[in-house]
Each structure stands twice: as structure tokens, then as C-alpha cells.
Amino acid sequence: MSKKKLDLTGAELVSLAGSLAICFAEKYDKDDLRRLRLFFSSIASNITIIEIEGISRTNEK
């Protein structure tokens, strides 16, 4: 069993995401926000792929 490195609850993650979104919206214009959205979506997609591959490897063992 692996040790948790991200010690935040779901509610804390939602709060953090909301706070970051507000900070970004106040600092960046519409074009920059679109770039940030695409960047973070890309990160989320890559994490999903890595997670699924990890689950697949675990199931193969």
C-alpha cells in the first residue's frame, strides 16, 4: 500500500481550485485564461492516462 502524498480532502481540493480560478480570472485576460484552461485540461488528461495505465499494470500482476 502506498503512502498518500496529497493529503487534502475533496472539499479542500474544490476550494483550492475555486480560489485559484478566481485569482487567475482577476490577473489574466480572456486569451490567457483560454490558454490556461487548455494547459490544465492537458495536464488532467495526461494524469488520467497515467492513472489508467497504472491500474492496468496492477491488474496484470
A tleap script that builds the chain and sets N, CA, C and O, in Angstrom:
source leaprc.protein.ff14SB
mol = sequence {
  NMET SER LYS LYS LYS LEU ASP LEU THR GLY
  ALA GLU LEU VAL SER LEU ALA GLY SER LEU
  ALA ILE CYS PHE ALA GLU LYS TYR ASP LYS
  ASP ASP LEU ARG ARG LEU ARG LEU PHE PHE
  SER SER ILE ALA SER ASN ILE THR ILE ILE
  GLU ILE GLU GLY ILE SER ARG THR ASN GLU
  CLYS
}
set mol.1.N position { 0.843 -1.187 0.000 }
set mol.1.CA position { 0.000 0.000 0.000 }
set mol.1.C position { 0.884 1.245 0.000 }
set mol.1.O position { 1.819 1.353 0.794 }
set mol.2.N position { 0.585 2.167 -0.881 }
set mol.2.CA position { 1.410 3.362 -0.987 }
set mol.2.C position { 0.930 4.445 -0.026 }
set mol.2.O position { -0.247 4.513 0.328 }
set mol.3.N position { 1.864 5.278 0.380 }
set mol.3.CA position { 1.559 6.366 1.295 }
set mol.3.C position { 0.960 7.534 0.508 }
set mol.3.O position { 1.452 7.883 -0.564 }
set mol.4.N position { -0.107 8.135 1.047 }
set mol.4.CA position { -0.735 9.288 0.402 }
set mol.4.C position { 0.205 10.479 0.457 }
set mol.4.O position { 0.736 10.816 1.515 }
set mol.5.N position { 0.406 11.108 -0.677 }
set mol.5.CA position { 1.247 12.300 -0.726 }
set mol.5.C position { 0.408 13.571 -0.830 }
set mol.5.O position { 0.867 14.658 -0.478 }
set mol.6.N position { -0.810 13.429 -1.312 }
set mol.6.CA position { -1.718 14.557 -1.428 }
set mol.6.C position { -2.730 14.439 -0.299 }
set mol.6.O position { -3.748 13.758 -0.419 }
set mol.7.N position { -2.429 15.111 0.784 }
set mol.7.CA position { -3.238 14.970 1.994 }
set mol.7.C position { -4.287 16.076 2.065 }
set mol.7.O position { -4.279 16.894 2.985 }
set mol.8.N position { -5.201 16.093 1.074 }
set mol.8.CA position { -6.291 17.056 1.043 }
set mol.8.C position { -7.598 16.312 0.819 }
set mol.8.O position { -7.646 15.327 0.082 }
set mol.9.N position { -8.649 16.788 1.458 }
set mol.9.CA position { -9.961 16.194 1.239 }
set mol.9.C position { -10.530 16.698 -0.085 }
set mol.9.O position { -10.007 17.646 -0.672 }
set mol.10.N position { -11.593 16.067 -0.548 }
set mol.10.CA position { -12.254 16.521 -1.761 }
set mol.10.C position { -12.730 17.958 -1.640 }
set mol.10.O position { -12.594 18.746 -2.576 }
set mol.11.N position { -13.289 18.296 -0.484 }
set mol.11.CA position { -13.776 19.664 -0.268 }
set mol.11.C position { -12.628 20.676 -0.307 }
set mol.11.O position { -12.784 21.780 -0.829 }
set mol.12.N position { -11.494 20.299 0.241 }
set mol.12.CA position { -10.335 21.190 0.219 }
set mol.12.C position { -9.815 21.387 -1.206 }
set mol.12.O position { -9.406 22.488 -1.576 }
set mol.13.N position { -9.831 20.319 -2.000 }
set mol.13.CA position { -9.399 20.436 -3.397 }
set mol.13.C position { -10.341 21.335 -4.191 }
set mol.13.O position { -9.892 22.150 -4.997 }
set mol.14.N position { -11.645 21.190 -3.965 }
set mol.14.CA position { -12.627 22.033 -4.655 }
set mol.14.C position { -12.423 23.496 -4.267 }
set mol.14.O position { -12.470 24.381 -5.122 }
set mol.15.N position { -12.200 23.745 -2.993 }
set mol.15.CA position { -11.968 25.102 -2.510 }
set mol.15.C position { -10.696 25.693 -3.108 }
set mol.15.O position { -10.682 26.850 -3.527 }
set mol.16.N position { -9.635 24.902 -3.146 }
set mol.16.CA position { -8.374 25.357 -3.723 }
set mol.16.C position { -8.539 25.669 -5.207 }
set mol.16.O position { -8.058 26.696 -5.686 }
set mol.17.N position { -9.217 24.787 -5.932 }
set mol.17.CA position { -9.437 25.012 -7.363 }
set mol.17.C position { -10.237 26.291 -7.598 }
set mol.17.O position { -9.921 27.072 -8.495 }
set mol.18.N position { -11.262 26.496 -6.797 }
set mol.18.CA position { -12.072 27.706 -6.934 }
set mol.18.C position { -11.269 28.964 -6.648 }
set mol.18.O position { -11.385 29.960 -7.362 }
set mol.19.N position { -10.464 28.914 -5.612 }
set mol.19.CA position { -9.624 30.066 -5.258 }
set mol.19.C position { -8.627 30.379 -6.362 }
set mol.19.O position { -8.428 31.540 -6.719 }
set mol.20.N position { -7.999 29.333 -6.905 }
set mol.20.CA position { -7.047 29.550 -7.999 }
set mol.20.C position { -7.736 30.130 -9.224 }
set mol.20.O position { -7.200 31.022 -9.881 }
set mol.21.N position { -8.927 29.622 -9.532 }
set mol.21.CA position { -9.671 30.130 -10.692 }
set mol.21.C position { -9.981 31.622 -10.523 }
set mol.21.O position { -9.854 32.395 -11.472 }
set mol.22.N position { -10.379 32.013 -9.337 }
set mol.22.CA position { -10.681 33.427 -9.072 }
set mol.22.C position { -9.423 34.270 -9.218 }
set mol.22.O position { -9.459 35.337 -9.830 }
set mol.23.N position { -8.309 33.798 -8.658 }
set mol.23.CA position { -7.044 34.538 -8.778 }
set mol.23.C position { -6.618 34.686 -10.230 }
set mol.23.O position { -6.202 35.768 -10.644 }
set mol.24.N position { -6.716 33.620 -11.005 }
set mol.24.CA position { -6.354 33.676 -12.417 }
set mol.24.C position { -7.261 34.637 -13.175 }
set mol.24.O position { -6.788 35.419 -14.000 }
set mol.25.N position { -8.566 34.581 -12.897 }
set mol.25.CA position { -9.531 35.431 -13.599 }
set mol.25.C position { -9.279 36.913 -13.337 }
set mol.25.O position { -9.522 37.753 -14.204 }
set mol.26.N position { -8.793 37.229 -12.140 }
set mol.26.CA position { -8.519 38.632 -11.808 }
set mol.26.C position { -7.224 39.124 -12.447 }
set mol.26.O position { -7.067 40.319 -12.697 }
set mol.27.N position { -6.302 38.210 -12.709 }
set mol.27.CA position { -4.986 38.608 -13.199 }
set mol.27.C position { -4.854 38.558 -14.726 }
set mol.27.O position { -4.155 39.386 -15.310 }
set mol.28.N position { -5.525 37.585 -15.382 }
set mol.28.CA position { -5.299 37.335 -16.795 }
set mol.28.C position { -6.501 37.735 -17.643 }
set mol.28.O position { -7.639 37.756 -17.175 }
set mol.29.N position { -6.214 38.051 -18.907 }
set mol.29.CA position { -7.308 38.395 -19.822 }
set mol.29.C position { -7.890 37.125 -20.451 }
set mol.29.O position { -7.448 36.012 -20.168 }
set mol.30.N position { -8.892 37.322 -21.311 }
set mol.30.CA position { -9.649 36.214 -21.886 }
set mol.30.C position { -8.756 35.224 -22.653 }
set mol.30.O position { -8.910 34.012 -22.502 }
set mol.31.N position { -7.841 35.724 -23.460 }
set mol.31.CA position { -6.959 34.837 -24.235 }
set mol.31.C position { -6.028 34.037 -23.332 }
set mol.31.O position { -5.814 32.846 -23.555 }
set mol.32.N position { -5.476 34.689 -22.317 }
set mol.32.CA position { -4.606 33.977 -21.375 }
set mol.32.C position { -5.376 32.919 -20.594 }
set mol.32.O position { -4.862 31.828 -20.344 }
set mol.33.N position { -6.607 33.241 -20.211 }
set mol.33.CA position { -7.427 32.267 -19.487 }
set mol.33.C position { -7.726 31.050 -20.346 }
set mol.33.O position { -7.747 29.926 -19.845 }
set mol.34.N position { -7.960 31.266 -21.642 }
set mol.34.CA position { -8.194 30.139 -22.545 }
set mol.34.C position { -6.953 29.254 -22.622 }
set mol.34.O position { -7.062 28.028 -22.616 }
set mol.35.N position { -5.780 29.869 -22.695 }
set mol.35.CA position { -4.533 29.093 -22.721 }
set mol.35.C position { -4.354 28.297 -21.431 }
set mol.35.O position { -3.978 27.125 -21.462 }
set mol.36.N position { -4.625 28.939 -20.306 }
set mol.36.CA position { -4.520 28.237 -19.022 }
set mol.36.C position { -5.506 27.077 -18.947 }
set mol.36.O position { -5.166 26.004 -18.448 }
set mol.37.N position { -6.719 27.284 -19.436 }
set mol.37.CA position { -7.725 26.214 -19.430 }
set mol.37.C position { -7.250 25.029 -20.248 }
set mol.37.O position { -7.373 23.884 -19.813 }
set mol.38.N position { -6.715 25.289 -21.421 }
set mol.38.CA position { -6.217 24.207 -22.267 }
set mol.38.C position { -5.016 23.513 -21.621 }
set mol.38.O position { -4.889 22.291 -21.693 }
set mol.39.N position { -4.145 24.286 -20.998 }
set mol.39.CA position { -2.985 23.728 -20.322 }
set mol.39.C position { -3.405 22.793 -19.192 }
set mol.39.O position { -2.915 21.667 -19.103 }
set mol.40.N position { -4.307 23.253 -18.332 }
set mol.40.CA position { -4.736 22.424 -17.202 }
set mol.40.C position { -5.576 21.226 -17.670 }
set mol.40.O position { -5.529 20.164 -17.049 }
set mol.41.N position { -6.330 21.385 -18.743 }
set mol.41.CA position { -7.060 20.241 -19.297 }
set mol.41.C position { -6.095 19.185 -19.809 }
set mol.41.O position { -6.326 17.986 -19.648 }
set mol.42.N position { -5.016 19.637 -20.424 }
set mol.42.CA position { -3.995 18.716 -20.913 }
set mol.42.C position { -3.338 17.965 -19.756 }
set mol.42.O position { -3.111 16.758 -19.845 }
set mol.43.N position { -3.040 18.666 -18.691 }
set mol.43.CA position { -2.469 18.007 -17.505 }
set mol.43.C position { -3.435 16.958 -16.972 }
set mol.43.O position { -3.025 15.837 -16.671 }
set mol.44.N position { -4.714 17.309 -16.854 }
set mol.44.CA position { -5.715 16.369 -16.342 }
set mol.44.C position { -5.822 15.135 -17.234 }
set mol.44.O position { -5.929 14.016 -16.733 }
set mol.45.N position { -5.793 15.332 -18.545 }
set mol.45.CA position { -5.860 14.198 -19.467 }
set mol.45.C position { -4.651 13.284 -19.313 }
set mol.45.O position { -4.785 12.060 -19.306 }
set mol.46.N position { -3.487 13.877 -19.190 }
set mol.46.CA position { -2.269 13.080 -19.023 }
set mol.46.C position { -2.271 12.317 -17.704 }
set mol.46.O position { -1.844 11.163 -17.661 }
set mol.47.N position { -2.737 12.934 -16.644 }
set mol.47.CA position { -2.826 12.242 -15.353 }
set mol.47.C position { -3.783 11.060 -15.457 }
set mol.47.O position { -3.515 9.995 -14.902 }
set mol.48.N position { -4.889 11.242 -16.158 }
set mol.48.CA position { -5.855 10.154 -16.348 }
set mol.48.C position { -5.216 8.985 -17.070 }
set mol.48.O position { -5.400 7.835 -16.672 }
set mol.49.N position { -4.467 9.263 -18.129 }
set mol.49.CA position { -3.794 8.199 -18.885 }
set mol.49.C position { -2.807 7.460 -17.990 }
set mol.49.O position { -2.773 6.229 -17.985 }
set mol.50.N position { -2.012 8.197 -17.238 }
set mol.50.CA position { -1.030 7.580 -16.336 }
set mol.50.C position { -1.731 6.734 -15.288 }
set mol.50.O position { -1.287 5.629 -14.977 }
set mol.51.N position { -2.834 7.256 -14.740 }
set mol.51.CA position { -3.598 6.521 -13.724 }
set mol.51.C position { -4.164 5.225 -14.290 }
set mol.51.O position { -4.067 4.175 -13.654 }
set mol.52.N position { -4.748 5.290 -15.471 }
set mol.52.CA position { -5.343 4.097 -16.089 }
set mol.52.C position { -4.269 3.064 -16.400 }
set mol.52.O position { -4.475 1.872 -16.174 }
set mol.53.N position { -3.133 3.507 -16.912 }
set mol.53.CA position { -2.041 2.575 -17.192 }
set mol.53.C position { -1.537 1.927 -15.915 }
set mol.53.O position { -1.200 0.743 -15.916 }
set mol.54.N position { -1.482 2.680 -14.828 }
set mol.54.CA position { -1.060 2.121 -13.546 }
set mol.54.C position { -2.035 1.072 -13.045 }
set mol.54.O position { -1.618 0.045 -12.508 }
set mol.55.N position { -3.327 1.314 -13.213 }
set mol.55.CA position { -4.341 0.342 -12.811 }
set mol.55.C position { -4.229 -0.906 -13.665 }
set mol.55.O position { -4.346 -2.020 -13.155 }
set mol.56.N position { -4.003 -0.731 -14.965 }
set mol.56.CA position { -3.862 -1.874 -15.862 }
set mol.56.C position { -2.671 -2.730 -15.484 }
set mol.56.O position { -2.762 -3.958 -15.489 }
set mol.57.N position { -1.554 -2.099 -15.156 }
set mol.57.CA position { -0.348 -2.844 -14.761 }
set mol.57.C position { -0.587 -3.599 -13.462 }
set mol.57.O position { -0.140 -4.735 -13.305 }
set mol.58.N position { -1.291 -2.964 -12.533 }
set mol.58.CA position { -1.588 -3.616 -11.258 }
set mol.58.C position { -2.466 -4.834 -11.476 }
set mol.58.O position { -2.243 -5.867 -10.845 }
set mol.59.N position { -3.460 -4.745 -12.355 }
set mol.59.CA position { -4.362 -5.852 -12.636 }
set mol.59.C position { -3.670 -7.005 -13.353 }
set mol.59.O position { -4.082 -8.156 -13.216 }
set mol.60.N position { -2.617 -6.704 -14.121 }
set mol.60.CA position { -1.887 -7.739 -14.858 }
set mol.60.C position { -1.022 -8.592 -13.936 }
set mol.60.O position { -0.699 -9.730 -14.275 }
set mol.61.N position { -0.651 -8.069 -12.797 }
set mol.61.CA position { 0.248 -8.802 -11.876 }
set mol.61.C position { -0.450 -9.884 -11.126 }
set mol.61.O position { 0.173 -10.579 -10.322 }
savepdb mol mol.pdb
quit
